[in-house]
Every structure is written in structure tokens, then in C-alpha cells.
Amino acid sequence: MISCSDCPPIVLNKMIDHWKARKWSIEQLSSQITKKLSCKLCPKKNQNLFETQCPHENITLEEFFSWRQNDVDNNNPLRNYKPEEFSCYIDYKYMKDISPMEHMKAVDWGVFGFPDRDGRDSTIWIGTEGCYTNCHYDSYGFNLVAQIQGKKRWILYPPWESSYLYPTRIPYEESSVFSEVNVKNPDFERHPLFKKANPYIVTLDPGQVLYVPPQWWHYVESLEDSISINTWIDISEDSESRVSEAVTRCLVSLLLEARQQLNQVPTADDTWINPGEEILPLDANIQLLQFALTSSYHRDADKETNNQEKLCKALQNIPVRNKDTTLKGKRKWIGNTETENCKSTRMCVHDKGDNSDTVNFKEKLCSHDVDVQSSQGEDIPYIVMVERENKDEEKETSVKHQTTDLCRSSLETCSSHSTATLFEKLVKSVLHPKVIEATVKELNQ
């Protein structure tokens, strides 16, 4: 299945040219989206601050655009921030909550196999050059990200390199697991294992769509003022992830109470909870956990699995190109100079003509006859595989070993033995997603 974690990120080209949203600009939207929106402001000299460490303001898109044009009046909440010193990010906004109804049909995920998905199932991200999203992975589903305006750089890491990313749930945000590492400027004394990580890096241009496989780490930065629109697609494994997240939420509420008993009063830049995240009382969290467990036992596996196959079915006849190689004449696309690279990355798709449930989708694409010379001159969709920076690194195979490394990597970052430090070590170990996932799987068995 294309949404399995072994599948690499892929860039889908010329597949959203029919979207009305493709013509959007920040200037245009500033007169159409009139609601006040929360934005994150971060100093450009430090590109690794968490949301809890950044100031936030409520602004309109018109005020945002005026600020970018250096046309700020005394009523603009951004008047005290210089554009050359701060980035501004209006991130993670559900379109159905902020956009006019006519915007909903300006987004159409049907070409990717989801005809019922439009702006109502999408979030929009609007930011200035220099804004960023901290390195993290999403607990649920896979992600389709459409670039509308400006360029963004994505730095991605596969799930099997999680031990090198020093996962943490502080700050806590439901369904997001953050990395402690500053991937742009790493401190190898604090995070020595990060030297082993090999990123997949891609610059996403307007009109391109990035497929982010399940639980892949990603750090995202805007190279220009930009607009992105994305949608998350559920997968069958989400039922277990929801149980893990419900357990985590229960633990967070308990640990917050314990923190207060230790007289650790959170400061403005030391809070454990991301802005917009609400921690409910423990009894309410227990009810959510019971609901997640019940839903896990009674889930419709066939429907969820079908969701995973829809994208693959929609893409299986799209030609694949090597971004660095121009091929002439009609020949088989081999993806890379080494044929084994076509076999090393699995993108699976259900094939009714095959005896097995899945086939190696990338191998199928690699052996697909494509007239690259003629197609390059035509305005047709095509796929580009995102390749890792260092192809010599082998994938971790022992999940048990990986879980141990993950816990160790988080705990080794602190050297002090004060009560506060020991308590934070406890939090990082107890809340570690792989520990919780392993426990949930054991309970299910």
C-alpha cells in the first residue's frame, strides 16, 4: 500500500492546475478572508523555537498583507514587529472555519482518488519568508500538501530513524510528536545520534503536491511568502494511534498535576502545552480513552484499507521521472543509475491480477514504458521520487532495539540530577510514543 511507512515521499506534478485555488495569492485572499486569525511570530535569527516560545497575535489577512508591504498603522497588531526581523505564520487553519463557502470547491482532491474531499476537509497555511514548522511527525494518516504560492523546503526523515531525532511530547499537542533537534543547526553534543540521520530534502514549487507517508518526520520552512493547502487521509493503523494518543492525554493531565505539586510554575516560555491545545480533566480524558478503545475494536477495517488504496489506484498510471536525468526516446524509466534503488523503496498497490495482496508499486512504475521525450514537452502529470541525501545508510530492522534507543536518546539529553530535571526525564520516558504504542499492542494481544 502506498501509505505504508516504507514508501518514500513523492512529488506530484501538474495535477492541480485545474484548481481555482491555484490562482490564489495572499493579496487576493486578504480581501476575501476577513476573520481574525492567530499567527505565530518568530525571530529569524532563531529557527528552532517551539510555538510555546513565540509570541502570538490575532490579525486579519489584510493586516498581514499590509505589514508585509511595510504599510502599518497604529491599529495593526504587528506594528511592533519588523518584517526583516520576524517571520509570521498563520498556520494550521481549517478552511471551513475561516474561508467563504465558494472557497470550498476551489480545492478538489478528486484527482488523487478522493472525489468527496474539498476545502471542507483541508487546512490552509499562510506565511512569510522564513516561517517554519518544527520537526515533528503526525500520529494519524498520510498527508497530501499542495503548494499554491511561493516555495517551501521540506526536510524529511523516515520513521526508522526516529532514534536519531530525539522525540519528545513537550510541548504537548495531540497527534504531533516533536523532535528536540534543531535540524538546521544541530547541537551534536546534546544530540550525538543525529549525525546518523539522513534526510530527504525537496523544494516544493507552486503547483506541486507532496505526498508525506505515515509518521514521517518533517521540518518545513518557507523560502518565500507562501500559501499551502493540505489534507490528512485516515489509514487503518490510526485506530491504534488514537488509543496511544488517548493514553498520552491521560498521562499529560496527571503529570501536569504532579508538576504543580513540585511547585514548578510554568513561565511564558516554559509551558508544556501548545497554544490552542486544551487539557481536559482526568475523568473526561478517561472517557475519551474508553471511546478510542471501543472504536478500535469495532472499526471498519475494509473501509479504512480502501482509503489507503485509493491514492495508489489514482497514481498507478502516472509516469515517473528522474528529476536529474533527461531521457530520450522510448525506454523503460529506471529511476536511478542503480537498478537496485528501484527495489529498495516499496510503494505497494493492490493489483487484482496478482495472486498476492500487494505488489511493489515502484518496481511496477520502474518497468512502465514511458515516452519521456514526448511527455516532457506536453503538459501532463508526472511523479518524481524524493531521494535521500545519503543512500548508504541502511534501514533499522529491530523495532525492539529502536524503541530502546528512542528512550535512551531522550533521557541522555539531560545531565543534571535536580528534582525538576529528573521529573522531566520521567515525563519524556513515560510519554514516549513508541513506549505507549508497544504497550497498546501488547494489551490488544
C-alpha positions as CSV (number, residue, x, y, z in Angstrom):
1,M,0.0,0.0,0.0
2,I,1.3,3.4,-0.9
3,S,0.7,4.7,2.6
4,C,3.0,2.2,4.3
5,S,5.9,3.8,6.1
6,D,8.4,2.2,3.7
7,C,7.2,4.3,0.8
8,P,9.3,7.4,0.2
9,P,7.8,10.9,-0.2
10,I,6.8,11.7,-3.8
11,V,6.2,15.0,-5.6
12,L,3.2,15.0,-7.9
13,N,3.4,17.5,-10.7
14,K,0.7,19.1,-12.9
15,M,-2.2,17.5,-11.1
16,I,-3.8,20.6,-9.6
17,D,-3.7,23.0,-12.5
18,H,-7.5,22.8,-12.7
19,W,-7.9,24.1,-9.1
20,K,-9.4,27.5,-8.8
21,A,-7.2,27.8,-5.7
22,R,-4.1,27.6,-7.9
23,K,-4.7,31.3,-8.8
24,W,-4.8,32.4,-5.2
25,S,-2.4,34.9,-3.8
26,I,-2.0,36.4,-0.3
27,E,-3.1,39.7,-1.7
28,Q,-6.3,38.3,-3.2
29,L,-7.2,36.3,0.0
30,S,-6.6,39.4,2.2
31,S,-9.8,40.8,0.8
32,Q,-11.8,37.6,0.9
33,I,-10.9,36.1,4.3
34,T,-11.9,38.7,6.9
35,K,-11.9,36.8,10.2
36,K,-9.3,37.4,12.9
37,L,-6.7,34.7,12.8
38,S,-4.0,33.7,15.3
39,C,-0.4,33.9,13.9
40,K,2.9,32.9,15.3
41,L,5.8,35.3,15.1
42,C,9.4,34.0,15.4
43,P,12.7,35.9,15.3
44,K,14.5,35.0,12.1
45,K,17.8,34.6,14.0
46,N,16.4,31.5,15.8
47,Q,14.6,29.0,13.7
48,N,14.1,26.3,16.3
49,L,11.7,27.9,18.8
50,F,8.6,25.9,19.7
51,E,5.2,27.6,19.5
52,T,5.2,28.0,23.3
53,Q,8.3,30.2,23.0
54,C,7.0,32.5,20.3
55,P,4.7,35.5,20.6
56,H,1.2,35.2,19.1
57,E,-1.1,37.8,17.7
58,N,-4.7,37.9,16.4
59,I,-4.7,39.6,13.0
60,T,-6.7,39.8,9.7
61,L,-5.1,38.8,6.4
62,E,-5.4,42.4,5.4
63,E,-3.3,43.4,8.4
64,F,-0.8,40.6,7.5
65,F,-0.5,41.8,3.9
66,S,-0.2,45.5,4.9
67,W,2.6,44.5,7.3
68,R,4.5,42.7,4.5
69,Q,4.1,45.9,2.4
70,N,5.6,48.0,5.3
71,D,2.3,49.9,5.4
72,V,1.3,49.5,9.1
73,D,-0.9,51.8,11.1
74,N,-1.2,52.1,14.8
75,N,-4.1,49.7,14.9
76,N,-2.2,46.8,13.3
77,P,-1.2,44.2,16.0
78,L,2.0,43.6,14.0
79,R,3.2,47.2,14.3
80,N,5.9,46.3,16.9
81,Y,7.4,43.5,14.8
82,K,9.8,44.3,11.9
83,P,9.4,42.1,8.9
84,E,13.1,41.9,8.4
85,E,13.5,40.5,11.9
86,F,10.4,38.3,12.4
87,S,8.6,35.7,10.3
88,C,4.8,35.5,10.6
89,Y,2.9,32.3,10.2
90,I,-0.9,31.8,10.0
91,D,-0.7,28.1,10.2
92,Y,-3.0,25.1,10.5
93,K,-6.3,26.8,9.9
94,Y,-9.3,24.7,8.8
95,M,-10.7,26.3,5.6
96,K,-14.3,25.6,6.6
97,D,-13.8,27.7,9.7
98,I,-12.3,30.8,8.1
99,S,-13.0,30.8,4.4
100,P,-16.1,31.8,2.5
101,M,-18.2,28.9,1.1
102,E,-17.1,29.5,-2.5
103,H,-13.6,28.6,-1.5
104,M,-14.5,25.1,-0.6
105,K,-14.9,24.0,-4.2
106,A,-11.7,25.8,-5.2
107,V,-9.9,22.8,-3.8
108,D,-10.5,19.4,-5.3
109,W,-8.7,16.2,-4.1
110,G,-10.6,14.0,-6.6
111,V,-7.7,13.6,-9.0
112,F,-5.9,11.8,-6.1
113,G,-8.7,9.3,-5.6
114,F,-10.8,11.3,-3.1
115,P,-13.7,13.0,-5.0
116,D,-15.6,13.9,-1.9
117,R,-12.7,15.9,-0.4
118,D,-12.5,19.6,-1.0
119,G,-11.8,22.7,1.1
120,R,-14.1,21.4,3.9
121,D,-11.5,18.7,4.5
122,S,-8.5,20.9,4.2
123,T,-6.3,23.2,6.2
124,I,-4.5,26.3,4.9
125,W,-1.1,27.6,5.8
126,I,-0.1,31.2,5.0
127,G,3.3,32.6,6.0
128,T,6.2,34.9,5.2
129,E,9.6,34.0,4.0
130,G,11.5,32.4,6.9
131,C,8.5,31.0,8.8
132,Y,8.7,27.3,9.7
133,T,7.2,24.3,11.3
134,N,9.3,22.5,13.9
135,C,10.5,19.0,13.1
136,H,7.8,16.5,14.0
137,Y,5.6,13.7,12.7
138,D,1.9,13.3,12.7
139,S,0.3,10.4,14.5
140,Y,-2.5,9.9,12.1
141,G,-2.7,9.0,8.4
142,F,-0.8,10.3,5.5
143,N,-0.6,13.8,4.2
144,L,-1.1,15.5,0.8
145,V,0.3,19.0,0.6
146,A,-0.5,21.4,-2.3
147,Q,1.8,24.4,-2.8
148,I,-0.3,27.3,-4.0
149,Q,2.0,30.4,-3.8
150,G,5.8,30.6,-3.1
151,K,8.3,27.9,-2.4
152,K,8.8,25.7,0.7
153,R,11.7,23.5,1.6
154,W,10.8,20.1,3.2
155,I,13.4,18.2,5.2
156,L,12.1,14.7,5.9
157,Y,13.3,11.7,7.9
158,P,11.8,8.1,7.8
159,P,10.2,6.5,10.8
160,W,13.0,4.0,11.2
161,E,15.4,6.9,12.0
162,S,13.3,8.1,14.9
163,S,16.0,7.2,17.4
164,Y,18.2,9.8,15.9
165,L,15.6,12.6,16.2
166,Y,15.2,12.6,20.0
167,P,11.4,12.5,20.1
168,T,9.5,14.5,22.8
169,R,5.9,15.3,23.7
170,I,6.9,18.5,25.3
171,P,5.3,20.8,24.2
172,Y,2.3,18.6,24.1
173,E,0.0,18.7,21.0
174,E,-2.5,16.0,20.3
175,S,-1.3,13.9,17.3
176,S,2.1,15.6,16.9
177,V,5.4,14.2,18.2
178,F,8.2,16.8,18.1
179,S,11.9,16.4,17.8
180,E,14.3,18.1,20.2
181,V,16.8,18.6,17.4
182,N,17.4,21.9,15.6
183,V,17.7,20.2,12.2
184,K,19.0,23.4,10.6
185,N,21.8,24.0,13.2
186,P,22.1,20.8,15.3
187,D,24.0,20.6,18.6
188,F,25.8,17.3,18.3
189,E,26.9,17.4,21.9
190,R,23.3,17.4,23.0
191,H,22.1,15.1,20.2
192,P,25.0,13.0,19.0
193,L,22.8,10.3,17.4
194,F,21.5,12.9,14.9
195,K,24.8,12.5,13.0
196,K,23.4,9.2,11.7
197,A,20.2,10.7,10.3
198,N,20.0,11.1,6.5
199,P,17.3,13.5,5.3
200,Y,15.1,13.5,2.2
201,I,15.1,17.1,1.1
202,V,12.7,18.7,-1.5
203,T,11.8,22.2,-2.5
204,L,8.1,22.3,-3.3
205,D,7.2,24.8,-6.0
206,P,3.7,26.3,-6.7
207,G,1.5,23.8,-8.4
208,Q,3.3,20.7,-6.9
209,V,1.8,18.3,-4.4
210,L,3.9,16.4,-1.8
211,Y,2.9,13.0,-0.6
212,V,4.1,12.6,3.0
213,P,3.9,8.9,4.1
214,P,2.6,8.0,7.5
215,Q,4.7,9.0,10.5
216,W,7.5,10.5,8.5
217,W,9.4,13.3,10.3
218,H,9.4,16.7,8.6
219,Y,10.7,20.2,9.1
220,V,9.2,22.8,6.8
221,E,10.3,26.3,6.0
222,S,9.0,29.0,3.7
223,L,11.6,30.2,1.2
224,E,9.2,32.9,0.0
225,D,5.9,34.3,1.2
226,S,3.7,31.3,0.7
227,I,0.3,29.6,0.7
228,S,-0.1,25.8,1.2
229,I,-3.2,23.7,1.4
230,N,-3.2,20.1,2.8
231,T,-5.5,17.2,3.7
232,W,-4.8,14.3,6.0
233,I,-6.1,10.9,4.9
234,D,-7.0,8.3,7.5
235,I,-5.4,4.8,7.4
236,S,-6.2,1.6,9.2
237,E,-3.4,2.0,11.7
238,D,-5.0,5.2,13.0
239,S,-7.2,3.2,15.4
240,E,-4.1,2.1,17.4
241,S,-2.7,5.6,17.2
242,R,-5.8,7.1,18.6
243,V,-5.6,4.8,21.6
244,S,-2.0,5.8,22.1
245,E,-2.9,9.5,21.9
246,A,-5.8,9.0,24.4
247,V,-3.3,7.3,26.8
248,T,-0.9,10.2,26.3
249,R,-3.6,12.7,27.0
250,C,-4.4,11.0,30.3
251,L,-0.8,10.9,31.3
252,V,-0.3,14.6,30.5
253,S,-3.2,15.6,32.7
254,L,-1.7,13.6,35.6
255,L,1.8,14.9,35.1
256,L,0.6,18.5,35.0
257,E,-0.9,18.0,38.4
258,A,2.3,16.4,39.6
259,R,4.3,19.3,38.2
260,Q,2.2,21.8,40.2
261,Q,2.8,19.7,43.4
262,L,6.5,20.1,42.7
263,N,5.9,23.9,42.7
264,Q,7.1,24.1,39.1
265,V,5.0,27.1,37.9
266,P,5.3,27.3,34.1
267,T,6.5,30.6,32.7
268,A,5.6,32.1,29.3
269,D,8.4,30.2,27.5
270,D,8.2,27.1,29.7
271,T,4.7,25.8,29.2
272,W,4.2,22.1,28.3
273,I,1.1,22.7,26.2
274,N,1.0,24.2,22.7
275,P,-1.3,27.2,22.1
276,G,-4.8,26.1,21.2
277,E,-4.4,22.7,22.9
278,E,-6.8,22.0,25.8
279,I,-6.1,19.6,28.6
280,L,-9.4,18.2,29.9
281,P,-10.0,16.9,33.5
282,L,-8.8,13.3,34.0
283,D,-12.3,11.8,34.1
284,A,-13.1,13.4,30.7
285,N,-9.8,12.0,29.3
286,I,-10.6,8.5,30.6
287,Q,-13.9,8.7,28.7
288,L,-12.0,9.6,25.6
289,L,-9.7,6.6,26.1
290,Q,-12.7,4.3,26.6
291,F,-14.2,5.7,23.3
292,A,-10.9,5.1,21.5
293,L,-10.7,1.5,22.7
294,T,-14.3,0.8,21.7
295,S,-13.8,2.4,18.3
296,S,-10.6,0.3,17.8
297,Y,-12.4,-2.9,18.5
298,H,-15.3,-2.1,16.2
299,R,-13.5,-0.2,13.4
300,D,-14.4,-0.8,9.8
301,A,-11.1,-2.2,8.6
302,D,-12.2,-2.7,5.0
303,K,-13.3,1.0,4.6
304,E,-10.0,2.2,6.1
305,T,-7.9,-0.1,3.9
306,N,-9.8,1.1,0.9
307,N,-8.7,4.7,1.8
308,Q,-5.1,3.6,1.5
309,E,-5.6,2.1,-1.9
310,K,-7.5,5.0,-3.5
311,L,-4.4,7.2,-3.9
312,C,-2.3,4.3,-5.3
313,K,-5.0,3.5,-7.8
314,A,-5.2,7.1,-8.9
315,L,-1.5,7.3,-9.4
316,Q,-0.6,3.9,-10.9
317,N,-0.7,5.1,-14.5
318,I,1.1,8.4,-13.9
319,P,4.7,8.3,-15.4
320,V,7.6,8.6,-13.1
321,R,10.6,10.8,-13.9
322,N,14.1,11.2,-12.6
323,K,14.4,14.9,-11.8
324,D,18.1,14.9,-12.6
325,T,18.1,12.9,-15.9
326,T,16.7,13.7,-19.3
327,L,15.8,10.6,-21.2
328,K,15.5,10.5,-24.9
329,G,13.3,8.2,-27.0
330,K,11.0,5.5,-25.7
331,R,12.6,3.4,-23.0
332,K,12.0,2.0,-19.6
333,W,12.4,4.5,-16.7
334,I,14.8,3.1,-14.2
335,G,14.6,5.9,-11.7
336,N,18.3,5.9,-10.8
337,T,21.5,4.7,-12.3
338,E,21.4,1.7,-10.0
339,T,18.5,-0.6,-10.6
340,E,18.6,-1.8,-7.0
341,N,17.3,1.6,-5.9
342,C,14.0,0.8,-7.7
343,K,13.7,-2.2,-5.5
344,S,14.8,-0.7,-2.2
345,T,11.7,1.5,-1.7
346,R,8.4,-0.1,-1.6
347,M,5.2,1.6,-2.8
348,C,2.6,-1.0,-2.7
349,V,-0.7,-1.1,-4.6
350,H,-3.5,-3.7,-4.7
351,D,-3.4,-5.5,-8.0
352,K,-6.3,-7.7,-8.8
353,G,-4.4,-9.5,-11.4
354,D,-1.7,-10.6,-8.9
355,N,-2.0,-13.6,-6.6
356,S,-0.6,-11.5,-3.7
357,D,-2.5,-8.7,-2.0
358,T,0.2,-6.2,-2.8
359,V,2.9,-5.7,-5.4
360,N,6.0,-3.5,-5.4
361,F,4.5,-0.3,-6.8
362,K,7.8,1.4,-7.5
363,E,9.1,-1.7,-9.4
364,K,5.9,-1.5,-11.4
365,L,6.5,2.1,-12.2
366,C,10.1,1.5,-13.0
367,S,9.2,-1.1,-15.6
368,H,6.5,1.0,-17.2
369,D,7.2,2.1,-20.7
370,V,7.2,5.9,-20.9
371,D,8.0,8.1,-23.8
372,V,9.8,10.6,-21.7
373,Q,10.9,12.7,-24.6
374,S,7.4,13.3,-25.9
375,S,5.8,13.6,-22.4
376,Q,8.3,16.2,-21.3
377,G,7.1,18.6,-24.0
378,E,3.5,18.0,-23.0
379,D,1.5,19.4,-20.1
380,I,0.8,16.1,-18.5
381,P,1.0,14.9,-14.8
382,Y,4.1,13.1,-13.6
383,I,5.7,11.8,-10.4
384,V,9.2,12.5,-9.0
385,M,10.5,10.4,-6.2
386,V,12.2,12.3,-3.3
387,E,15.6,10.7,-2.7
388,R,17.6,10.6,0.5
389,E,20.8,12.7,0.8
390,N,22.9,9.7,1.9
391,K,21.8,6.4,0.3
392,D,24.4,4.3,2.1
393,E,22.5,4.3,5.4
394,E,20.6,1.1,6.0
395,K,17.2,0.9,7.5
396,E,16.9,-0.2,11.1
397,T,15.3,-3.6,11.3
398,S,14.9,-4.2,15.0
399,V,11.8,-2.5,16.4
400,K,12.7,-3.6,20.0
401,H,16.2,-2.1,19.6
402,Q,14.8,1.0,18.1
403,T,12.4,1.6,21.0
404,T,15.2,1.2,23.5
405,D,17.3,3.7,21.5
406,L,14.4,6.1,21.4
407,C,14.0,6.1,25.1
408,R,17.8,6.4,25.7
409,S,18.1,9.3,23.2
410,S,15.5,11.3,25.1
411,L,16.9,10.6,28.5
412,E,20.6,11.3,27.7
413,T,19.9,14.9,26.8
414,C,19.9,15.9,30.5
415,S,22.9,15.7,32.7
416,S,21.7,17.4,35.8
417,H,20.1,15.4,38.7
418,S,17.9,18.1,40.2
419,T,14.3,17.3,41.0
420,A,13.0,19.3,38.1
421,T,15.4,17.6,35.6
422,L,14.6,14.1,36.9
423,F,10.9,14.8,36.6
424,E,11.3,16.0,33.0
425,K,13.2,12.8,32.3
426,L,10.3,10.8,33.7
427,V,7.9,12.7,31.5
428,K,9.9,12.1,28.4
429,S,10.2,8.4,29.0
430,V,6.6,7.8,30.1
431,L,5.2,9.9,27.2
432,H,7.4,8.4,24.6
433,P,5.1,7.4,21.7
434,K,6.9,4.1,20.9
435,V,6.7,3.0,24.5
436,I,3.0,3.7,24.6
437,E,2.4,2.1,21.1
438,A,4.2,-1.0,22.3
439,T,2.1,-1.1,25.4
440,V,-1.2,-0.7,23.4
441,K,-0.2,-3.5,21.0
442,E,0.6,-5.8,24.0
443,L,-2.8,-5.1,25.5
444,N,-4.5,-5.8,22.2
445,Q,-2.8,-9.2,22.0
